[in-house]
Amino acid sequence: MDKVPMTAGGYAALTDELKHRQSVDRPRIIEHIAEARSHGDLSENAEYHAAKEEQSHNEGRIAELEDKLARADIIDISKLSGDTIKFGATVTLVDEDTEKKAVWQIVGEVEADAKKGRISITSPLARALIGKKKGATVEVMAPGGAKAYEITKVEWR
């Protein structure tokens, strides 16, 4: 049973999703199943089969969330500091080819979201950044080939 590292915010988001699935989605799906059952013959009842499929998906996600929350290793980023990159760090990078600036926070797999600037600790970029300091250059194998980045800032927020 490996621990699942995550921030307090990631833990709260998973807890909220679990509560919603248990207290809102589960009763709604049960209602749909009961309504579809009342239509008669279940063997040819598409509504019933769709509701059962939705129930299966929801219960699977509930089990997954409960497992991740039980194994959660909550890391309080507000207590972290230093100039070496590790879990929770917010890193500003400059692409050495295009001079484009990017800001990424290194978080657990369950809360990674590239659109929100959060990358998983297990991603190739995060693995390349771990242990480095401001001013260092890292090379990462991206789908489009090798990319080089200069680390311009390491923050804890």
C-alpha positions in Angstrom: 0.0 0.0 0.0 1.9 3.0 -1.3 1.1 6.4 0.1 -0.4 8.8 -2.4 1.2 12.3 -1.9 -1.1 15.2 -2.3 -1.6 18.8 -1.1 -4.3 19.7 1.4 -6.2 21.3 -1.5 -6.1 18.1 -3.5 -7.3 16.1 -0.5 -10.2 18.5 0.0 -11.2 18.3 -3.7 -11.2 14.5 -3.6 -13.2 14.5 -0.3 -15.8 16.9 -1.9 -16.1 14.7 -5.0 -16.6 11.6 -2.8 -19.3 13.3 -0.7 -21.1 14.5 -3.9 -21.0 11.1 -5.5 -22.3 9.4 -2.3 -25.0 11.9 -1.3 -26.2 13.3 -4.6 -25.3 11.0 -7.5 -25.9 7.7 -5.8 -29.5 8.5 -4.7 -30.3 10.0 -8.1 -29.1 6.9 -9.9 -31.0 4.6 -7.6 -34.1 6.7 -8.4 -33.4 6.2 -12.2 -33.1 2.5 -11.7 -36.4 2.2 -9.8 -38.2 4.3 -12.4 -36.8 2.2 -15.3 -37.7 -1.0 -13.4 -41.3 0.2 -13.2 -41.5 0.2 -17.1 -41.6 -3.6 -17.1 -39.4 -6.2 -19.0 -35.8 -5.6 -18.0 -34.2 -7.6 -20.8 -35.2 -5.0 -23.4 -35.2 -1.9 -21.2 -32.5 0.5 -22.4 -33.2 3.0 -19.6 -32.6 0.3 -17.0 -29.4 -0.9 -18.5 -28.1 2.7 -18.9 -28.9 3.5 -15.3 -27.2 0.2 -14.1 -24.1 1.2 -16.2 -24.1 4.7 -14.6 -24.4 3.1 -11.2 -21.4 0.8 -11.9 -19.3 3.7 -13.1 -20.3 5.8 -10.0 -19.6 3.0 -7.5 -16.2 2.3 -9.2 -15.2 6.0 -8.8 -16.4 6.0 -5.2 -14.2 2.9 -4.4 -11.2 4.6 -6.2 -11.7 7.8 -4.2 -12.0 6.0 -0.9 -8.8 4.1 -1.7 -6.8 7.2 -2.6 -8.1 9.1 0.5 -7.2 6.2 2.7 -3.7 6.2 1.4 -3.3 10.0 1.2 0.0 11.5 2.4 -1.0 15.1 2.9 2.0 17.5 2.5 1.5 21.0 3.9 3.2 23.2 1.3 3.1 26.2 3.7 5.7 24.5 5.9 8.1 23.9 3.0 10.8 26.3 2.0 14.3 26.4 0.4 15.7 26.8 -3.0 15.8 23.1 -4.0 12.8 21.9 -6.0 10.7 19.2 -4.4 7.0 18.2 -4.1 4.8 21.3 -3.8 7.3 23.7 -5.3 6.0 26.3 -7.8 8.7 26.6 -10.5 9.1 29.2 -13.2 10.8 27.9 -16.3 12.0 29.5 -19.6 12.1 27.4 -22.7 15.6 27.9 -24.1 14.5 27.6 -27.7 11.4 29.8 -27.7 12.1 32.0 -24.6 8.5 31.2 -23.5 7.9 31.4 -19.7 5.9 28.7 -17.9 4.9 28.3 -14.3 4.3 24.8 -12.9 3.4 23.5 -9.4 4.5 20.0 -8.7 1.7 18.0 -7.1 0.4 14.5 -6.6 -0.9 12.4 -9.5 -4.6 12.7 -8.4 -4.6 16.5 -8.5 -2.4 17.2 -11.6 -4.1 19.5 -14.1 -2.0 21.0 -16.8 -4.6 23.7 -17.6 -4.3 24.9 -14.0 -0.5 24.8 -14.0 -0.2 21.7 -11.9 2.0 18.7 -13.0 2.3 15.3 -11.4 5.3 14.4 -9.4 5.7 11.4 -11.7 5.7 13.4 -15.0 8.9 13.5 -17.0 9.3 17.3 -16.4 8.7 17.1 -12.6 11.2 14.2 -12.4 13.8 16.3 -14.2 13.2 19.3 -11.9 13.3 17.5 -8.5 16.5 18.3 -6.7 17.5 21.2 -9.0 17.9 24.9 -8.0 17.2 28.3 -9.5 19.6 28.9 -12.4 20.0 25.3 -13.4 19.1 24.0 -16.8 17.1 20.8 -17.3 16.6 18.7 -20.4 13.3 16.8 -20.8 12.4 14.2 -23.4 9.0 15.5 -24.7 6.9 13.9 -27.4 8.2 16.4 -29.9 11.9 15.7 -28.9 14.2 17.0 -26.2 13.4 20.3 -24.6 15.7 22.4 -22.5 14.5 24.7 -19.8 16.2 27.2 -17.5 14.8 27.4 -13.9 14.3 31.1 -13.1 12.3 30.9 -9.9 11.4 28.4 -7.1 8.5 29.4 -4.9 6.4 27.9 -2.1 2.7 29.0 -2.2 
